[in-house]
């Protein structure tokens, strides 16, 4: 038989690591420390956001200062009438927005009470018009004739009425009839 030649192995290669080498944990922390941090882009982003917020704040301050300066200028010129008209215009705008919001709420409540579902609500809301509750109700009645609200799951076939639930029976009568049936069949001998 022929003898095989084995490769020489350095067994010291497979032995434990020497104590003067850094441990595995320190090697991992070194690798982590060498990687670039992801905070740099976030820090730049945060800095840009802070700068934008600062610019918005300065702009708001400048606009307020401009309005105050304009008001003082008009007061100095005894033009209170202009200030009064400006305040009245702002008040009228706020009142119109409040009235529109109230009408929108009333419109939604009427549609929900009429039985329209969430899907239908968005589509049919535009067809209800009016300046007060009576006009909205009249418009809703017209809408119901054209686009009826969806009902809760009725069978569309003609003459297919929903089935009535069975009437509750007297349990003593049920028991007596069961006893009679079993006695007739010969299952009970008494």
Beta strands, then each sheet from edge to edge (+ up, - down):
end
